[in-house]
């Protein structure tokens, strides 16, 4: 595994790449999770449209402290083709001002918004009596903070030779403009018979209203669970995570 001193493509890509290196050793991955917080705040980050309203959040490792942090980019700006076309325009713009071009990584690094993981006492935040699907969500948040369950999730992935998450595709269609949203790391219990007991998940809370956006109201007023975040890999879970080219930064990192 490369050391931080050997990473040379600039922050934040260096830190996203470092997470990929950490995944080469289960003990390194566990250490990063164990030394990190359990939530992050996601604000408005720019290009979100009514037709493509997803946000990509990449997992990274602080090159100094070793803790996990996140970097966000609008999903539509993360397409491999979009990045390449944007970089071509960037080169022309830089050249017209007669400024030196530092490189492709510099362009990509300017698009990523950093978000630190913080530790929230979920037992204090979610201290009520919950029922139905909301109870399932709250329990999944608490399960992430259960070291034994988190270790089981990670260990089973390595045992079954599955890839550990490198990014999330987040549905931002119900995000409230001008409002912060807390994203809690969570462990979703898989159906009986699955090779892995849990899957990593995100539960998203509107900090203004306290509503959990993973719950959606139906016409008859009942609340149902929906997937707010799709971890990648694996790909193919939805039209927004169908193939790797939809995650241009993932492509760059895995080609390095």
C-alpha positions as semicolon CSV with decimal commas, in nm:
position;residue;x (nm);y (nm);z (nm)
1;X;0,000;0,000;0,000
2;X;0,133;0,340;-0,090
3;X;0,201;0,594;0,182
4;X;0,053;0,947;0,178
5;X;0,396;1,078;0,079
6;X;0,380;0,876;-0,242
7;X;0,046;1,022;-0,352
8;X;0,103;1,296;-0,605
9;X;-0,222;1,383;-0,786
10;X;-0,337;1,644;-0,535
11;X;-0,602;1,666;-0,268
12;X;-0,881;1,554;-0,271
13;X;-0,805;1,287;-0,533
14;X;-0,505;1,175;-0,326
15;X;-0,733;1,119;-0,028
16;X;-0,995;0,932;-0,232
17;X;-0,716;0,719;-0,379
18;X;-0,584;0,651;-0,029
19;X;-0,918;0,496;0,065
20;X;-0,879;0,258;-0,228
21;X;-0,536;0,161;-0,095
22;X;-0,677;0,111;0,254
23;X;-0,926;-0,140;0,113
24;X;-0,638;-0,369;0,021
25;X;-0,614;-0,470;0,387
26;X;-0,920;-0,544;0,600
27;X;-0,738;-0,428;0,914
28;X;-0,663;-0,090;0,754
29;X;-1,024;-0,048;0,646
30;X;-1,152;-0,141;0,993
31;X;-0,908;0,100;1,157
32;X;-1,031;0,385;0,937
33;X;-1,397;0,313;1,017
34;X;-1,326;0,273;1,389
35;X;-1,141;0,606;1,410
36;X;-1,404;0,806;1,219
37;X;-1,737;0,974;1,287
38;X;-2,080;0,842;1,198
39;X;-2,240;1,130;1,005
40;X;-2,177;1,427;0,778
41;X;-2,364;1,740;0,678
42;X;-2,463;1,775;0,312
43;X;-2,551;2,123;0,190
44;X;-2,643;2,242;-0,157
45;X;-2,337;2,188;-0,378
46;X;-2,437;2,339;-0,710
47;X;-2,551;2,171;-1,027
48;X;-2,870;1,982;-0,944
49;X;-3,151;1,975;-1,199
50;X;-3,506;1,841;-1,199
51;X;-3,396;1,578;-1,449
52;X;-3,071;1,471;-1,282
53;X;-3,097;1,536;-0,909
54;X;-2,838;1,306;-0,757
55;X;-2,524;1,375;-0,559
56;X;-2,216;1,155;-0,561
57;X;-2,031;1,129;-0,231
58;X;-1,685;0,971;-0,236
59;X;-1,518;0,814;0,065
60;X;-1,167;0,941;0,136
61;X;-0,900;0,916;0,404
62;X;-0,736;1,220;0,560
63;X;-0,371;1,199;0,457
64;X;-0,263;1,328;0,798
65;X;-0,494;1,182;1,061
66;X;-0,611;0,869;0,881
67;X;-0,980;0,929;0,956
68;X;-1,247;0,891;0,690
69;X;-1,399;1,199;0,532
70;X;-1,625;1,257;0,235
71;X;-1,616;1,455;-0,090
72;X;-1,929;1,546;-0,281
73;X;-1,994;1,635;-0,645
74;X;-2,323;1,673;-0,840
75;X;-2,396;1,345;-1,014
76;X;-2,435;1,507;-1,356
77;X;-2,086;1,660;-1,320
78;X;-1,932;1,321;-1,243
79;X;-2,001;1,159;-1,578
80;X;-1,672;1,058;-1,738
81;X;-1,766;1,233;-2,065
82;X;-1,874;1,548;-1,877
83;X;-1,539;1,565;-1,695
84;X;-1,341;1,523;-2,016
85;X;-1,542;1,789;-2,201
86;X;-1,520;2,025;-1,905
87;X;-1,147;1,975;-1,888
88;X;-1,110;2,059;-2,257
89;X;-1,295;2,388;-2,197
90;X;-1,080;2,447;-1,891
91;X;-0,762;2,404;-2,096
92;X;-0,884;2,657;-2,353
93;X;-0,979;2,903;-2,080
94;X;-0,646;2,870;-1,901
95;X;-0,456;2,904;-2,227
96;X;-0,646;3,217;-2,328
97;X;-0,533;3,384;-2,005
98;X;-0,180;3,258;-2,064
99;X;-0,173;3,074;-1,734
100;X;0,012;2,743;-1,691
101;X;-0,202;2,429;-1,699
102;X;-0,132;2,216;-1,393
103;X;-0,313;1,910;-1,525
104;X;-0,626;1,703;-1,536
105;X;-0,620;1,617;-1,165
106;X;-0,614;1,986;-1,075
107;X;-0,934;2,041;-1,273
108;X;-1,112;1,746;-1,109
109;X;-0,996;1,845;-0,761
110;X;-1,167;2,185;-0,796
111;X;-1,505;2,012;-0,841
112;X;-1,508;1,815;-0,516
113;X;-1,660;1,961;-0,199
114;X;-1,509;1,833;0,131
115;X;-1,724;1,714;0,422
116;X;-1,584;1,602;0,755
117;X;-1,735;1,309;0,940
118;X;-1,853;1,402;1,289
119;X;-1,961;1,182;1,577
120;X;-2,324;1,216;1,682
121;X;-2,467;1,047;1,989
122;X;-2,751;0,874;1,806
123;X;-2,906;0,745;2,128
124;X;-2,960;1,107;2,233
125;X;-3,077;1,226;1,891
126;X;-3,316;0,934;1,839
127;X;-3,439;0,881;2,195
128;X;-3,810;0,841;2,129
129;X;-4,032;0,541;2,075
130;X;-4,052;0,455;1,706
131;X;-4,268;0,214;1,512
132;X;-4,285;0,071;1,162
133;X;-4,037;0,178;0,898
134;X;-3,905;0,471;1,103
135;X;-3,801;0,225;1,373
136;X;-3,617;0,023;1,107
137;X;-3,427;0,335;0,996
138;X;-3,336;0,440;1,349
139;X;-3,217;0,089;1,432
140;X;-3,003;0,083;1,116
141;X;-2,828;0,403;1,231
142;X;-2,767;0,254;1,574
143;X;-2,640;-0,069;1,416
144;X;-2,363;0,122;1,238
145;X;-2,242;0,238;1,580
146;X;-2,240;-0,120;1,706
147;X;-1,878;-0,225;1,653
148;X;-1,964;-0,596;1,646
149;X;-2,224;-0,552;1,371
150;X;-2,002;-0,319;1,172
151;X;-1,715;-0,568;1,195
152;X;-1,949;-0,845;1,078
153;X;-2,049;-0,639;0,774
154;X;-1,688;-0,566;0,681
155;X;-1,557;-0,916;0,750
156;X;-1,826;-1,083;0,538
157;X;-1,741;-0,859;0,241
158;X;-1,377;-0,964;0,253
159;X;-1,465;-1,330;0,313
160;X;-1,697;-1,330;0,011
161;X;-1,449;-1,128;-0,198
162;X;-1,694;-0,841;-0,242
163;X;-1,578;-0,485;-0,300
164;X;-1,618;-0,237;-0,017
165;X;-1,803;0,085;-0,090
166;X;-1,607;0,369;-0,251
167;X;-1,892;0,614;-0,319
168;X;-2,263;0,679;-0,272
169;X;-2,521;0,797;-0,523
170;X;-2,770;1,005;-0,320
171;X;-3,121;1,096;-0,433
172;X;-3,148;1,472;-0,376
173;X;-3,493;1,519;-0,531
174;X;-3,650;1,599;-0,192
175;X;-3,365;1,808;-0,056
176;X;-3,487;2,147;0,063
177;X;-3,303;2,443;-0,089
178;X;-3,100;2,640;0,160
179;X;-3,130;2,366;0,421
180;X;-2,864;2,133;0,558
181;X;-2,915;1,759;0,559
182;X;-2,746;1,520;0,798
183;X;-2,642;1,190;0,644
184;X;-2,605;0,910;0,898
185;X;-2,403;0,600;0,816
186;X;-2,622;0,297;0,869
187;X;-2,636;-0,080;0,833
188;X;-2,938;-0,215;0,649
189;X;-3,032;-0,573;0,732
190;X;-3,035;-0,788;0,419
191;X;-3,311;-1,039;0,336
192;X;-3,279;-1,389;0,481
193;X;-3,053;-1,610;0,272
194;X;-2,817;-1,331;0,165
195;X;-2,443;-1,400;0,186
196;X;-2,395;-1,080;0,383
197;X;-2,601;-0,996;0,692
198;X;-2,587;-0,621;0,633
199;X;-2,538;-0,361;0,360
200;X;-2,401;-0,013;0,419
201;X;-2,660;0,262;0,384
202;X;-2,724;0,631;0,451
203;X;-3,021;0,772;0,638
204;X;-3,079;1,137;0,547
205;X;-3,238;1,385;0,787
206;X;-3,365;1,734;0,702
207;X;-3,207;1,938;0,983
208;X;-3,481;2,201;0,963
209;X;-3,784;1,971;0,995
210;X;-3,626;1,660;1,146
211;X;-3,787;1,449;0,874
212;X;-3,607;1,135;0,757
213;X;-3,608;1,155;0,378
214;X;-3,578;0,777;0,346
215;X;-3,949;0,771;0,430
216;X;-4,192;0,871;0,158
217;X;-4,563;0,937;0,202
218;X;-4,808;0,750;-0,021
219;X;-5,148;0,870;-0,145
220;X;-5,325;0,708;0,150
221;X;-5,092;0,875;0,399
222;X;-4,883;0,571;0,492
223;X;-4,504;0,597;0,501
224;X;-4,283;0,364;0,301
225;X;-3,908;0,308;0,290
226;X;-3,712;0,409;-0,017
227;X;-3,346;0,390;-0,113
228;X;-3,194;0,735;-0,061
229;X;-2,839;0,621;-0,124
230;X;-2,693;0,352;-0,346
231;X;-2,339;0,242;-0,257
232;X;-2,097;0,169;-0,541
233;X;-1,955;-0,070;-0,619
234;X;-2,156;-0,272;-0,709
235;X;-2,298;-0,107;-1,018
236;X;-2,627;-0,174;-1,192
237;X;-2,860;-0,094;-0,901
238;X;-3,042;0,189;-1,081
239;X;-3,028;0,399;-1,396
240;X;-2,796;0,636;-1,208
241;X;-2,549;0,362;-1,108
242;X;-2,579;0,147;-1,419
243;X;-2,217;0,157;-1,531
244;X;-1,880;0,286;-1,410
245;X;-1,865;0,573;-1,660
246;X;-2,139;0,748;-1,460
247;X;-1,879;0,781;-1,184
248;X;-1,594;0,954;-1,361
249;X;-1,389;1,009;-1,047
250;X;-1,422;0,640;-0,964
251;X;-1,288;0,565;-1,311
252;X;-0,992;0,799;-1,260
253;X;-0,908;0,650;-0,920
254;X;-0,930;0,289;-1,034
255;X;-0,720;0,359;-1,343
256;X;-0,442;0,518;-1,138
